[in-house]
Amino acid sequence: MIIKEKSIKSYVALENVLRYVFSKHNHQQHFVFKRYIKGDRNFEKQLQLVQDDTEATSIIKEARLQEMKRQFLVNDKQRMHKRKGETKFYHAILSFHRSDNLSQEQLLKITKKYVKERFPNSIVVATNHSDTKHQHLHLIGSNVEYGIHTTRYLTKSQFKAIKQEMEHWQDKELGLVHSRVDHSKKKSNRYLKKRSTK
């Protein structure tokens, strides 16, 4: 899998990313993973009740997005150390080779593993997209650990270690043949060629 992360440094940017990530969300085709987001099940129930009503669905989705944003902001404002221009949140994208057709259960399993490795104590929301040739996951995680209020920054080597752990776990747990990436090299945007089984 290819793993990329982008820094989010403002609340406006957070809302824009949340809107992009969840605007393509289809209740039947995509999951919504959340950790430390309270009250979201109520939105899920409401969406199930109005799934044939486009206007009502749109209103509920907007209310859900605003509530997610509010909880991210409340947590961020409790950070112990404040700096100008600091990274407040991260937007992670995990993408897979088009030949590795993953089920929703597998994608959710990958999401949970990445959250455990990358955001062990942070507020996180995530969903899957299938709007391109490659299946991919979007995760938004807070840089402020929930209930602890300390920030979690990773060095390049720490982030690389997480990528390598995810690659190892993917091989062991899912056996994905086409989505292997050599994270030890600088340019890791190319999938490794399928290894010969001879």
Salt bridges, closest charged atoms under 4 A:
GLU5 OE2 - ARG118 NE 2.85
GLU15 OE2 - ARG19 NH2 2.70
GLU15 OE1 - LYS69 NZ 2.72
ASP40 OD2 - LYS34 NZ 3.27
ASP40 OD2 - ARG64 NH2 2.61
GLU44 OE2 - LYS34 NZ 2.55
GLU44 OE2 - ARG64 NH2 3.45
GLU62 OE1 - ARG19 NH1 2.65
GLU67 OE2 - ARG70 NH2 2.78
ASP76 OD1 - ARG79 NH2 2.59
ASP76 OD2 - LYS88 NZ 3.51
GLU86 OE1 - ARG79 NH1 3.22
GLU86 OE2 - LYS88 NZ 3.54
GLU117 OE2 - LYS113 NZ 2.79
ASP131 OD2 - LYS24 NZ 2.78
ASP131 OD1 - HIS129 ND1 3.76
ASP131 OD1 - HIS136 NE2 3.57
GLU165 OE2 - LYS113 NZ 3.20
GLU167 OE1 - HIS183 NE2 3.38
ASP171 OD2 - ARG180 NH2 2.80
GLU173 OE1 - LYS109 NZ 3.58
